[in-house]
Amino acid sequence: MVKVATYFAMTLGAFVFWQAMDKVHVWIALHQDEKKERLEKEAEIRRVREELLLQQAKERDSLA
């Protein structure tokens, strides 16, 4: 009986551990995706800002 109870407890423990690790993995993946999206947005903002600054500089040069 002790062997059966031990087997059941170890199986349950392994299942709980597996589920917890799966949730941690999903959380890490989502966090990395959010970080990647944020970095891509920041890069796009920088690129557009540089284009606007170059365009303004060209307009100033043509007016002067």
C-alpha positions, 0 to 999 in steps of 0.5 A: 500500500505504501508503494502505491501511495508513494507512486501516486504521490510521485506521479502527481508531483511530477504532473504538477511540476510539469504543468508549472514549468509549462506555465513558466515557459509560456510566460517567458515566451510571451514576455520575450514577444512583448519585449521584441514588439516594443523594441521594433516599435521603438526602432520604427519611431527612431527611423521615422524621427530621423526621416523627419529631421532630414526632411526638415533640414533639407527644407531649411537648406532650400529656404536659406 
